Amino acid sequence: MNASKEIRCRFGEETVWQRGFHDHIIRDREDLERHLRYIGENPLYWRSDELYVQE
């Protein structure tokens, strides 16, 4: 059973995945390091994002 179908069956969710989402297979060490850097640095840029709203 695929993940989307299983989630809908268990939780009744219509939309499961974030729109525009795509997965990526890590191909080598350089690719891994690039994605780890993105994950680590991405929160630093949140305040300059057009969707950021200060509470």
All heavy atoms as TSV, in Angstrom:
chain	resi	resn	atom	element	x	y	z
A	1	MET	N	N	0.861	-1.183	0.000
A	1	MET	CA	C	0.000	0.000	0.000
A	1	MET	C	C	0.900	1.236	0.000
A	1	MET	O	O	1.882	1.281	0.717
A	1	MET	CB	C	-0.898	-0.023	1.240
A	1	MET	CG	C	-1.845	1.135	1.316
A	1	MET	SD	S	-2.968	1.102	2.733
A	1	MET	CE	C	-4.079	-0.175	2.240
A	2	ASN	N	N	0.548	2.241	-0.782
A	2	ASN	CA	C	1.386	3.440	-0.785
A	2	ASN	C	C	1.080	4.324	0.425
A	2	ASN	O	O	0.040	4.206	1.065
A	2	ASN	CB	C	1.275	4.202	-2.105
A	2	ASN	CG	C	-0.079	4.838	-2.321
A	2	ASN	OD1	O	-0.638	5.423	-1.403
A	2	ASN	ND2	N	-0.591	4.741	-3.521
A	3	ALA	N	N	2.008	5.218	0.724
A	3	ALA	CA	C	1.918	6.041	1.934
A	3	ALA	C	C	0.665	6.915	1.949
A	3	ALA	O	O	-0.012	7.005	2.976
A	3	ALA	CB	C	3.161	6.901	2.068
A	4	SER	N	N	0.347	7.560	0.836
A	4	SER	CA	C	-0.819	8.451	0.802
A	4	SER	C	C	-2.104	7.700	1.114
A	4	SER	O	O	-2.931	8.160	1.911
A	4	SER	CB	C	-0.953	9.109	-0.575
A	4	SER	OG	O	0.158	9.909	-0.852
A	5	LYS	N	N	-2.269	6.555	0.510
A	5	LYS	CA	C	-3.479	5.754	0.728
A	5	LYS	C	C	-3.557	5.296	2.182
A	5	LYS	O	O	-4.616	5.351	2.805
A	5	LYS	CB	C	-3.486	4.559	-0.222
A	5	LYS	CG	C	-4.758	3.770	-0.178
A	5	LYS	CD	C	-4.763	2.683	-1.230
A	5	LYS	CE	C	-6.035	1.878	-1.189
A	5	LYS	NZ	N	-6.027	0.800	-2.182
A	6	GLU	N	N	-2.443	4.870	2.723
A	6	GLU	CA	C	-2.409	4.408	4.120
A	6	GLU	C	C	-2.770	5.548	5.076
A	6	GLU	O	O	-3.555	5.357	6.011
A	6	GLU	CB	C	-1.019	3.873	4.452
A	6	GLU	CG	C	-0.873	3.346	5.855
A	6	GLU	CD	C	-1.620	2.056	6.106
A	6	GLU	OE1	O	-1.932	1.326	5.143
A	6	GLU	OE2	O	-1.894	1.759	7.293
A	7	ILE	N	N	-2.241	6.725	4.850
A	7	ILE	CA	C	-2.539	7.873	5.715
A	7	ILE	C	C	-4.012	8.234	5.629
A	7	ILE	O	O	-4.662	8.487	6.648
A	7	ILE	CB	C	-1.643	9.075	5.340
A	7	ILE	CG1	C	-0.191	8.767	5.713
A	7	ILE	CG2	C	-2.122	10.353	6.022
A	7	ILE	CD1	C	0.820	9.723	5.137
A	8	ARG	N	N	-4.573	8.245	4.425
A	8	ARG	CA	C	-6.000	8.552	4.276
A	8	ARG	C	C	-6.858	7.515	4.993
A	8	ARG	O	O	-7.848	7.866	5.637
A	8	ARG	CB	C	-6.371	8.634	2.796
A	8	ARG	CG	C	-5.935	9.939	2.153
A	8	ARG	CD	C	-6.571	10.141	0.792
A	8	ARG	NE	N	-6.184	9.137	-0.181
A	8	ARG	CZ	C	-5.125	9.218	-0.969
A	8	ARG	NH1	N	-4.342	10.271	-0.913
A	8	ARG	NH2	N	-4.841	8.255	-1.825
A	9	CYS	N	N	-6.483	6.244	4.884
A	9	CYS	CA	C	-7.259	5.188	5.554
A	9	CYS	C	C	-7.209	5.339	7.070
A	9	CYS	O	O	-8.216	5.200	7.751
A	9	CYS	CB	C	-6.724	3.817	5.167
A	9	CYS	SG	S	-7.136	3.309	3.497
A	10	ARG	N	N	-6.050	5.624	7.605
A	10	ARG	CA	C	-5.881	5.695	9.058
A	10	ARG	C	C	-6.402	6.987	9.670
A	10	ARG	O	O	-6.951	6.983	10.769
A	10	ARG	CB	C	-4.413	5.541	9.433
A	10	ARG	CG	C	-3.884	4.162	9.227
A	10	ARG	CD	C	-2.478	4.067	9.717
A	10	ARG	NE	N	-1.911	2.765	9.404
A	10	ARG	CZ	C	-0.922	2.218	10.060
A	10	ARG	NH1	N	-0.367	2.853	11.067
A	10	ARG	NH2	N	-0.463	1.040	9.715
A	11	PHE	N	N	-6.194	8.109	8.976
A	11	PHE	CA	C	-6.469	9.407	9.586
A	11	PHE	C	C	-7.550	10.216	8.882
A	11	PHE	O	O	-7.926	11.285	9.348
A	11	PHE	CB	C	-5.187	10.235	9.660
A	11	PHE	CG	C	-4.081	9.546	10.405
A	11	PHE	CD1	C	-3.013	8.994	9.722
A	11	PHE	CD2	C	-4.121	9.418	11.784
A	11	PHE	CE1	C	-1.994	8.346	10.398
A	11	PHE	CE2	C	-3.111	8.772	12.473
A	11	PHE	CZ	C	-2.045	8.229	11.773
A	12	GLY	N	N	-8.023	9.758	7.724
A	12	GLY	CA	C	-9.073	10.454	7.013
A	12	GLY	C	C	-8.639	11.769	6.386
A	12	GLY	O	O	-9.459	12.627	6.113
A	13	GLU	N	N	-7.353	11.927	6.171
A	13	GLU	CA	C	-6.841	13.164	5.569
A	13	GLU	C	C	-7.021	13.115	4.059
A	13	GLU	O	O	-6.693	12.134	3.418
A	13	GLU	CB	C	-5.353	13.341	5.883
A	13	GLU	CG	C	-5.041	13.461	7.359
A	13	GLU	CD	C	-5.500	14.776	7.948
A	13	GLU	OE1	O	-5.551	15.773	7.215
A	13	GLU	OE2	O	-5.806	14.799	9.144
A	14	GLU	N	N	-7.536	14.190	3.483
A	14	GLU	CA	C	-7.679	14.263	2.033
A	14	GLU	C	C	-6.342	14.612	1.378
A	14	GLU	O	O	-5.881	13.953	0.479
A	14	GLU	CB	C	-8.724	15.319	1.655
A	14	GLU	CG	C	-10.131	14.832	1.826
A	14	GLU	CD	C	-10.461	13.649	0.919
A	14	GLU	OE1	O	-10.126	13.689	-0.271
A	14	GLU	OE2	O	-11.071	12.689	1.416
A	15	THR	N	N	-5.740	15.705	1.840
A	15	THR	CA	C	-4.464	16.145	1.298
A	15	THR	C	C	-3.374	15.746	2.271
A	15	THR	O	O	-3.420	16.102	3.444
A	15	THR	CB	C	-4.439	17.675	1.114
A	15	THR	OG1	O	-5.506	18.038	0.262
A	15	THR	CG2	C	-3.139	18.127	0.512
A	16	VAL	N	N	-2.417	15.012	1.775
A	16	VAL	CA	C	-1.376	14.482	2.640
A	16	VAL	C	C	-0.072	15.251	2.483
A	16	VAL	O	O	0.574	15.591	3.460
A	16	VAL	CB	C	-1.148	12.983	2.336
A	16	VAL	CG1	C	-0.023	12.424	3.172
A	16	VAL	CG2	C	-2.430	12.209	2.574
A	17	TRP	N	N	0.303	15.528	1.266
A	17	TRP	CA	C	1.617	16.109	1.010
A	17	TRP	C	C	1.527	17.599	0.772
A	17	TRP	O	O	0.550	18.112	0.253
A	17	TRP	CB	C	2.272	15.438	-0.193
A	17	TRP	CG	C	2.340	13.959	-0.040
A	17	TRP	CD1	C	1.692	13.048	-0.811
A	17	TRP	CD2	C	3.054	13.218	0.949
A	17	TRP	NE1	N	1.973	11.786	-0.370
A	17	TRP	CE2	C	2.798	11.851	0.710
A	17	TRP	CE3	C	3.876	13.558	2.010
A	17	TRP	CZ2	C	3.349	10.843	1.489
A	17	TRP	CZ3	C	4.421	12.547	2.787
A	17	TRP	CH2	C	4.162	11.220	2.527
A	18	GLN	N	N	2.599	18.294	1.130
A	18	GLN	CA	C	2.707	19.724	0.875
A	18	GLN	C	C	2.711	19.950	-0.630
A	18	GLN	O	O	3.384	19.233	-1.371
A	18	GLN	CB	C	4.002	20.245	1.490
A	18	GLN	CG	C	4.235	21.701	1.274
A	18	GLN	CD	C	5.523	22.165	1.927
A	18	GLN	OE1	O	6.143	21.440	2.693
A	18	GLN	NE2	N	5.931	23.371	1.613
A	19	ARG	N	N	1.993	20.928	-1.075
A	19	ARG	CA	C	1.941	21.243	-2.492
A	19	ARG	C	C	3.331	21.618	-3.001
A	19	ARG	O	O	4.064	22.357	-2.357
A	19	ARG	CB	C	1.003	22.416	-2.699
A	19	ARG	CG	C	0.253	22.352	-3.967
A	19	ARG	CD	C	-0.772	23.407	-4.014
A	19	ARG	NE	N	-0.615	24.040	-5.317
A	19	ARG	CZ	C	-1.309	25.036	-5.743
A	19	ARG	NH1	N	-2.205	25.584	-4.964
A	19	ARG	NH2	N	-1.124	25.526	-6.933
A	20	GLY	N	N	3.695	21.119	-4.145
A	20	GLY	CA	C	5.000	21.423	-4.707
A	20	GLY	C	C	6.124	20.593	-4.128
A	20	GLY	O	O	7.284	20.786	-4.474
A	21	PHE	N	N	5.808	19.687	-3.224
A	21	PHE	CA	C	6.829	18.850	-2.601
A	21	PHE	C	C	7.397	17.864	-3.606
A	21	PHE	O	O	6.686	17.337	-4.441
A	21	PHE	CB	C	6.223	18.062	-1.426
A	21	PHE	CG	C	7.149	17.023	-0.877
A	21	PHE	CD1	C	8.136	17.365	0.018
A	21	PHE	CD2	C	7.050	15.702	-1.285
A	21	PHE	CE1	C	9.010	16.415	0.519
A	21	PHE	CE2	C	7.912	14.736	-0.796
A	21	PHE	CZ	C	8.882	15.099	0.104
A	22	HIS	N	N	8.674	17.649	-3.540
A	22	HIS	CA	C	9.287	16.569	-4.306
A	22	HIS	C	C	10.399	15.967	-3.464
A	22	HIS	O	O	11.063	16.665	-2.697
A	22	HIS	CB	C	9.825	17.066	-5.657
A	22	HIS	CG	C	11.005	17.973	-5.535
A	22	HIS	ND1	N	10.884	19.305	-5.249
A	22	HIS	CD2	C	12.332	17.732	-5.660
A	22	HIS	CE1	C	12.075	19.855	-5.207
A	22	HIS	NE2	N	12.981	18.930	-5.443
A	23	ASP	N	N	10.565	14.683	-3.537
A	23	ASP	CA	C	11.628	14.044	-2.772
A	23	ASP	C	C	12.890	13.989	-3.628
A	23	ASP	O	O	12.873	14.265	-4.819
A	23	ASP	CB	C	11.225	12.673	-2.274
A	23	ASP	CG	C	10.699	11.765	-3.351
A	23	ASP	OD1	O	10.585	12.205	-4.500
A	23	ASP	OD2	O	10.395	10.610	-3.044
A	24	HIS	N	N	13.978	13.667	-2.989
A	24	HIS	CA	C	15.269	13.672	-3.657
A	24	HIS	C	C	16.101	12.527	-3.100
A	24	HIS	O	O	16.187	12.361	-1.890
A	24	HIS	CB	C	15.965	15.012	-3.407
A	24	HIS	CG	C	17.350	15.067	-3.936
A	24	HIS	ND1	N	17.613	15.320	-5.267
A	24	HIS	CD2	C	18.542	14.884	-3.342
A	24	HIS	CE1	C	18.919	15.299	-5.446
A	24	HIS	NE2	N	19.501	15.044	-4.292
A	25	ILE	N	N	16.700	11.773	-3.953
A	25	ILE	CA	C	17.593	10.702	-3.535
A	25	ILE	C	C	18.995	11.277	-3.414
A	25	ILE	O	O	19.513	11.872	-4.355
A	25	ILE	CB	C	17.576	9.544	-4.551
A	25	ILE	CG1	C	16.177	8.928	-4.615
A	25	ILE	CG2	C	18.623	8.498	-4.205
A	25	ILE	CD1	C	15.986	7.922	-5.726
A	26	ILE	N	N	19.582	11.130	-2.236
A	26	ILE	CA	C	20.950	11.600	-2.014
A	26	ILE	C	C	21.884	10.708	-2.819
A	26	ILE	O	O	21.899	9.490	-2.652
A	26	ILE	CB	C	21.308	11.559	-0.515
A	26	ILE	CG1	C	20.354	12.432	0.306
A	26	ILE	CG2	C	22.764	11.963	-0.299
A	26	ILE	CD1	C	20.391	13.900	0.002
A	27	ARG	N	N	22.660	11.323	-3.695
A	27	ARG	CA	C	23.486	10.571	-4.645
A	27	ARG	C	C	24.915	10.331	-4.182
A	27	ARG	O	O	25.528	9.339	-4.534
A	27	ARG	CB	C	23.530	11.302	-5.986
A	27	ARG	CG	C	22.161	11.561	-6.567
A	27	ARG	CD	C	21.733	10.446	-7.448
A	27	ARG	NE	N	20.413	10.730	-8.012
A	27	ARG	CZ	C	19.550	9.802	-8.311
A	27	ARG	NH1	N	19.834	8.539	-8.136
A	27	ARG	NH2	N	18.381	10.127	-8.800
A	28	ASP	N	N	25.464	11.258	-3.423
A	28	ASP	CA	C	26.859	11.106	-2.994
A	28	ASP	C	C	27.114	11.994	-1.775
A	28	ASP	O	O	26.223	12.680	-1.292
A	28	ASP	CB	C	27.829	11.441	-4.129
A	28	ASP	CG	C	27.618	12.824	-4.725
A	28	ASP	OD1	O	27.141	13.732	-4.009
A	28	ASP	OD2	O	27.919	12.998	-5.915
A	29	ARG	N	N	28.329	11.964	-1.272
A	29	ARG	CA	C	28.687	12.720	-0.063
A	29	ARG	C	C	28.469	14.230	-0.253
A	29	ARG	O	O	27.961	14.911	0.626
A	29	ARG	CB	C	30.141	12.436	0.288
A	29	ARG	CG	C	30.640	13.145	1.495
A	29	ARG	CD	C	30.551	12.253	2.648
A	29	ARG	NE	N	30.969	12.957	3.850
A	29	ARG	CZ	C	30.654	12.555	5.026
A	29	ARG	NH1	N	29.957	11.451	5.167
A	29	ARG	NH2	N	31.031	13.198	6.076
A	30	GLU	N	N	28.853	14.751	-1.402
A	30	GLU	CA	C	28.690	16.179	-1.682
A	30	GLU	C	C	27.215	16.575	-1.664
A	30	GLU	O	O	26.844	17.616	-1.111
A	30	GLU	CB	C	29.310	16.518	-3.032
A	30	GLU	CG	C	29.266	17.982	-3.381
A	30	GLU	CD	C	29.883	18.256	-4.741
A	30	GLU	OE1	O	30.744	17.482	-5.202
A	30	GLU	OE2	O	29.475	19.257	-5.357
A	31	ASP	N	N	26.376	15.746	-2.249
A	31	ASP	CA	C	24.931	15.987	-2.263
A	31	ASP	C	C	24.384	15.978	-0.839
A	31	ASP	O	O	23.590	16.842	-0.457
A	31	ASP	CB	C	24.261	14.918	-3.120
A	31	ASP	CG	C	22.835	15.246	-3.505
A	31	ASP	OD1	O	22.454	16.426	-3.486
A	31	ASP	OD2	O	22.105	14.295	-3.849
A	32	LEU	N	N	24.818	15.021	-0.046
A	32	LEU	CA	C	24.394	14.936	1.351
A	32	LEU	C	C	24.792	16.195	2.104
A	32	LEU	O	O	23.978	16.800	2.807
A	32	LEU	CB	C	25.012	13.712	2.026
A	32	LEU	CG	C	24.791	13.604	3.534
A	32	LEU	CD1	C	23.317	13.486	3.868
A	32	LEU	CD2	C	25.571	12.431	4.096
A	33	GLU	N	N	26.034	16.616	1.956
A	33	GLU	CA	C	26.517	17.800	2.661
A	33	GLU	C	C	25.758	19.054	2.233
A	33	GLU	O	O	25.451	19.917	3.056
A	33	GLU	CB	C	28.013	17.956	2.442
A	33	GLU	CG	C	28.794	16.888	3.175
A	33	GLU	CD	C	30.271	16.881	2.842
A	33	GLU	OE1	O	30.732	17.708	2.026
A	33	GLU	OE2	O	30.975	16.013	3.412
A	34	ARG	N	N	25.441	19.170	0.952
A	34	ARG	CA	C	24.680	20.320	0.457
A	34	ARG	C	C	23.287	20.361	1.099
A	34	ARG	O	O	22.810	21.410	1.537
A	34	ARG	CB	C	24.558	20.264	-1.066
A	34	ARG	CG	C	23.885	21.489	-1.646
A	34	ARG	CD	C	23.924	21.545	-3.169
A	34	ARG	NE	N	23.272	20.403	-3.794
A	34	ARG	CZ	C	23.915	19.423	-4.447
A	34	ARG	NH1	N	25.226	19.435	-4.566
A	34	ARG	NH2	N	23.236	18.423	-4.985
A	35	HIS	N	N	22.625	19.216	1.206
A	35	HIS	CA	C	21.289	19.176	1.808
A	35	HIS	C	C	21.345	19.406	3.314
A	35	HIS	O	O	20.469	20.074	3.874
A	35	HIS	CB	C	20.600	17.853	1.463
A	35	HIS	CG	C	20.057	17.847	0.076
A	35	HIS	ND1	N	20.838	17.586	-1.016
A	35	HIS	CD2	C	18.817	18.103	-0.396
A	35	HIS	CE1	C	20.103	17.675	-2.104
A	35	HIS	NE2	N	18.872	17.991	-1.751
A	36	LEU	N	N	22.351	18.885	3.976
A	36	LEU	CA	C	22.498	19.134	5.417
A	36	LEU	C	C	22.751	20.621	5.683
A	36	LEU	O	O	22.213	21.190	6.637
A	36	LEU	CB	C	23.634	18.291	5.997
A	36	LEU	CG	C	23.365	16.796	6.082
A	36	LEU	CD1	C	24.614	16.060	6.540
A	36	LEU	CD2	C	22.192	16.494	7.001
A	37	ARG	N	N	23.547	21.260	4.842
A	37	ARG	CA	C	23.806	22.695	4.972
A	37	ARG	C	C	22.505	23.484	4.769
A	37	ARG	O	O	22.195	24.409	5.514
A	37	ARG	CB	C	24.876	23.116	3.970
A	37	ARG	CG	C	25.388	24.511	4.158
A	37	ARG	CD	C	26.635	24.832	3.324
A	37	ARG	NE	N	26.607	24.307	1.965
A	37	ARG	CZ	C	27.290	23.246	1.538
A	37	ARG	NH1	N	28.065	22.556	2.363
A	37	ARG	NH2	N	27.206	22.843	0.276
A	38	TYR	N	N	21.719	23.095	3.771
A	38	TYR	CA	C	20.438	23.754	3.521
A	38	TYR	C	C	19.518	23.629	4.746
A	38	TYR	O	O	18.922	24.610	5.189
A	38	TYR	CB	C	19.751	23.148	2.294
A	38	TYR	CG	C	18.341	23.634	2.115
A	38	TYR	CD1	C	18.078	24.864	1.524
A	38	TYR	CD2	C	17.260	22.885	2.565
A	38	TYR	CE1	C	16.783	25.330	1.376
A	38	TYR	CE2	C	15.964	23.330	2.423
A	38	TYR	CZ	C	15.732	24.559	1.824
A	38	TYR	OH	O	14.448	25.014	1.700
A	39	ILE	N	N	19.431	22.430	5.299
A	39	ILE	CA	C	18.574	22.206	6.465
A	39	ILE	C	C	19.034	23.052	7.643
A	39	ILE	O	O	18.227	23.639	8.359
A	39	ILE	CB	C	18.547	20.702	6.834
A	39	ILE	CG1	C	17.794	19.919	5.755
A	39	ILE	CG2	C	17.919	20.488	8.207
A	39	ILE	CD1	C	17.978	18.422	5.846
A	40	GLY	N	N	20.332	23.128	7.847
A	40	GLY	CA	C	20.873	23.901	8.963
A	40	GLY	C	C	20.731	25.400	8.787
A	40	GLY	O	O	20.450	26.128	9.745
A	41	GLU	N	N	20.920	25.898	7.569
A	41	GLU	CA	C	20.918	27.336	7.323
A	41	GLU	C	C	19.540	27.907	6.993
A	41	GLU	O	O	19.309	29.103	7.170
A	41	GLU	CB	C	21.873	27.669	6.175
A	41	GLU	CG	C	23.324	27.400	6.511
A	41	GLU	CD	C	24.247	27.627	5.333
A	41	GLU	OE1	O	23.763	27.933	4.220
A	41	GLU	OE2	O	25.465	27.478	5.528
A	42	ASN	N	N	18.637	27.096	6.514
A	42	ASN	CA	C	17.337	27.583	6.057
A	42	ASN	C	C	16.591	28.423	7.097
A	42	ASN	O	O	16.048	29.477	6.747
A	42	ASN	CB	C	16.479	26.408	5.592
A	42	ASN	CG	C	15.267	26.875	4.815
A	42	ASN	OD1	O	15.372	27.721	3.947
A	42	ASN	ND2	N	14.122	26.331	5.161
A	43	PRO	N	N	16.551	28.030	8.387
A	43	PRO	CA	C	15.834	28.861	9.362
A	43	PRO	C	C	16.395	30.278	9.491
A	43	PRO	O	O	15.677	31.199	9.862
A	43	PRO	CB	C	16.001	28.091	10.677
A	43	PRO	CG	C	16.220	26.676	10.252
A	43	PRO	CD	C	16.992	26.760	8.968
A	44	LEU	N	N	17.664	30.474	9.165
A	44	LEU	CA	C	18.273	31.793	9.263
A	44	LEU	C	C	17.651	32.787	8.285
A	44	LEU	O	O	17.698	33.991	8.494
A	44	LEU	CB	C	19.780	31.704	8.994
A	44	LEU	CG	C	20.569	30.785	9.926
A	44	LEU	CD1	C	22.009	30.667	9.445
A	44	LEU	CD2	C	20.503	31.285	11.354
A	45	TYR	N	N	17.083	32.290	7.217
A	45	TYR	CA	C	16.518	33.141	6.176
A	45	TYR	C	C	15.021	33.365	6.315
A	45	TYR	O	O	14.423	34.076	5.514
A	45	TYR	CB	C	16.819	32.544	4.796
A	45	TYR	CG	C	18.292	32.369	4.560
A	45	TYR	CD1	C	18.861	31.109	4.515
A	45	TYR	CD2	C	19.130	33.465	4.409
A	45	TYR	CE1	C	20.222	30.941	4.321
A	45	TYR	CE2	C	20.491	33.312	4.213
A	45	TYR	CZ	C	21.029	32.045	4.174
A	45	TYR	OH	O	22.370	31.889	3.987
A	46	TRP	N	N	14.405	32.786	7.336
A	46	TRP	CA	C	12.956	32.840	7.469
A	46	TRP	C	C	12.438	34.268	7.594
A	46	TRP	O	O	11.443	34.654	6.995
A	46	TRP	CB	C	12.508	31.992	8.646
A	46	TRP	CG	C	11.038	32.067	8.961
A	46	TRP	CD1	C	10.493	32.280	10.183
A	46	TRP	CD2	C	9.920	31.923	8.058
A	46	TRP	NE1	N	9.114	32.278	10.095
A	46	TRP	CE2	C	8.743	32.061	8.792
A	46	TRP	CE3	C	9.816	31.698	6.697
A	46	TRP	CZ2	C	7.480	31.986	8.233
A	46	TRP	CZ3	C	8.551	31.629	6.135
A	46	TRP	CH2	C	7.410	31.764	6.907
A	47	ARG	N	N	13.115	35.119	8.351
A	47	ARG	CA	C	12.627	36.487	8.558
A	47	ARG	C	C	12.624	37.303	7.267
A	47	ARG	O	O	11.891	38.273	7.150
A	47	ARG	CB	C	13.441	37.198	9.622
A	47	ARG	CG	C	13.160	36.673	11.000
A	47	ARG	CD	C	13.991	37.421	12.037
A	47	ARG	NE	N	13.850	36.795	13.320
A	47	ARG	CZ	C	13.087	37.279	14.298
A	47	ARG	NH1	N	12.436	38.395	14.120
A	47	ARG	NH2	N	13.002	36.647	15.448
A	48	SER	N	N	13.435	36.926	6.305
A	48	SER	CA	C	13.448	37.661	5.039
A	48	SER	C	C	12.514	37.043	3.992
A	48	SER	O	O	12.394	37.569	2.895
A	48	SER	CB	C	14.878	37.723	4.474
A	48	SER	OG	O	15.350	36.420	4.196
A	49	ASP	N	N	11.821	35.985	4.361
A	49	ASP	CA	C	10.892	35.331	3.447
A	49	ASP	C	C	9.624	36.164	3.289
A	49	ASP	O	O	9.143	36.775	4.244
A	49	ASP	CB	C	10.530	33.937	3.981
A	49	ASP	CG	C	9.752	33.122	2.972
A	49	ASP	OD1	O	8.536	33.346	2.843
A	49	ASP	OD2	O	10.367	32.267	2.309
A	50	GLU	N	N	9.070	36.195	2.086
A	50	GLU	CA	C	7.860	36.992	1.835
A	50	GLU	C	C	6.657	36.500	2.629
A	50	GLU	O	O	5.699	37.253	2.845
A	50	GLU	CB	C	7.534	37.002	0.359
A	50	GLU	CG	C	7.176	35.638	-0.200
A	50	GLU	CD	C	6.950	35.628	-1.692
A	50	GLU	OE1	O	7.689	36.324	-2.410
A	50	GLU	OE2	O	6.031	34.924	-2.127
A	51	LEU	N	N	6.666	35.268	3.109
A	51	LEU	CA	C	5.544	34.732	3.875
A	51	LEU	C	C	5.714	34.924	5.395
A	51	LEU	O	O	4.824	34.590	6.154
A	51	LEU	CB	C	5.358	33.236	3.569
A	51	LEU	CG	C	5.027	32.907	2.113
A	51	LEU	CD1	C	4.969	31.396	1.924
A	51	LEU	CD2	C	3.737	33.562	1.685
A	52	TYR	N	N	6.854	35.445	5.792
A	52	TYR	CA	C	7.109	35.641	7.227
A	52	TYR	C	C	6.210	36.725	7.790
A	52	TYR	O	O	6.068	37.800	7.221
A	52	TYR	CB	C	8.575	36.017	7.462
A	52	TYR	CG	C	8.881	36.339	8.913
A	52	TYR	CD1	C	8.965	35.335	9.846
A	52	TYR	CD2	C	9.043	37.660	9.322
A	52	TYR	CE1	C	9.245	35.632	11.176
A	52	TYR	CE2	C	9.326	37.962	10.637
A	52	TYR	CZ	C	9.414	36.951	11.559
A	52	TYR	OH	O	9.679	37.235	12.878
A	53	VAL	N	N	5.584	36.430	8.941
A	53	VAL	CA	C	4.756	37.406	9.639
A	53	VAL	C	C	5.223	37.418	11.098
A	53	VAL	O	O	5.198	36.397	11.773
A	53	VAL	CB	C	3.260	37.021	9.596
A	53	VAL	CG1	C	2.433	38.011	10.398
A	53	VAL	CG2	C	2.782	36.938	8.163
A	54	GLN	N	N	5.670	38.570	11.548
A	54	GLN	CA	C	6.131	38.682	12.932
A	54	GLN	C	C	4.932	38.696	13.866
A	54	GLN	O	O	3.971	39.422	13.646
A	54	GLN	CB	C	6.943	39.955	13.121
A	54	GLN	CG	C	7.617	40.028	14.466
A	54	GLN	CD	C	8.574	41.193	14.551
A	54	GLN	OE1	O	8.756	41.940	13.603
A	54	GLN	NE2	N	9.193	41.339	15.682
A	55	GLU	N	N	5.005	37.879	14.888
A	55	GLU	CA	C	3.876	37.796	15.844
A	55	GLU	C	C	4.061	38.753	16.988
A	55	GLU	O	O	5.071	39.171	17.351
A	55	GLU	CB	C	3.777	36.370	16.392
A	55	GLU	CG	C	3.409	35.396	15.298
A	55	GLU	CD	C	3.318	33.970	15.797
A	55	GLU	OE1	O	3.140	33.773	17.004
A	55	GLU	OE2	O	3.433	33.071	14.984
